[in-house]
């Protein structure tokens, strides 16, 4: 029997409101263009990265009015904001010109090994190789790299919205499942790997090979469907630019240093401050840092931490009422409406779960990680980078959901029937 407090009921109502709001951002952007007098406010409400931070602020105001200042402050102070901070830092570093140039060079090298047109090969590698690399450089870094290279070289062309949404759907699903080769890169895996003693071999044998096959099938499928569109694109790589190797190497040191200390905010934020000093000293090798985009994504995730942490009173009983088969499909669906890491974290708090149940919970969480912007922590980063290439500079969440369903079904087949 559930006995939620008044604040928990309010938090659940605000969480539902925030979800509805994420599916309405395209409408707010349309209203902003139609009503110049209120365009500022409507543009603000149409920013998908603002949604959860905005409604989290409303929740905190309710706490102030009901429980008082001390309890409201204690609640916010007790939340763990390490993940939003990490995503902010890794986005900025992974989005720098030296890292992007190196990434392009690597993708170009592998594209020459494929017996297909260069533009098609590069597109396929951005949707397959880069998401799988997310198992080592973390999913947010992989998302940033893939989104920036796709946006600059493919989304900026005269291509259809259908192509853009289909690419976005495959990218989000492949990033979510592609991070499961290791126990430290995918947020929903990271939440449970230490508690359940999941090591590298466990991940590869239970998740990694299935994820890799699903990633390849999804990529081959979308390349086949849009091969005519891809054949019309000419790829102009910026990697022809002569970037000094020491500059690239130092950027890699910062990138891998932040990844290594991903669980320790004081350490990776200190590295980030050194990084800002370095980029300031060598400005001629930098484009403008994506600080605004990264801050908005961090704000979105921080809001999700605040609102999502108040949903355990109903989420946990729902999960525990299912068997292993039901929990896979239940987690896949629930992930579309809440962060997949939150689901697996709740599962990690329960003792005595069978290995079959644990695997099904995590598999379902990563399978559904591409369905919505809130389903997986790196998704807001991809939206932030790519939304400017869509009409009205906004991604329609319903369009993303529809586009992500086919690659999600491929993941379902691999995880449940293979």
Secondary structure, DSSP 4 states (H G I P E B T S, - for coil): -----HHHHHHHHHHHHHHHHHTTHHHHHHHHHH-GGGHHHHHHHH-TTTHHHHHHHHHHHHHHHHH-HHHHHHHHHHS--HHHHHHHHHHHHHTSHHHHHHHHHHHHHHHTTSSS-HHHHHHHHHHHHHHHHHHHH-HHHHHHHHHHHHIIIIITSS--HHHHHHHHHHHHHHHHHHGGGSSSSSHHHHHHHTTTT--HHHHIIIIIHHHHHHHHHHHHHHHHHTHHHHHT-----GGGS---HHHHHHHHHHHHHHHHTTT-HHHHHHHHHHHHHHHHHTGGG-----HHHHHHHHHHHHHHHHHHTT-HHHHHHHHHTS-HHHHHHHHHHHHTTS-HHHHHHHHHT-SS--HHHHHHHHHHHHHTTTSSTTSSTTHHHHHHHHGGGSGGG---HHHHHHHHHHHHHHHHHHHHH-
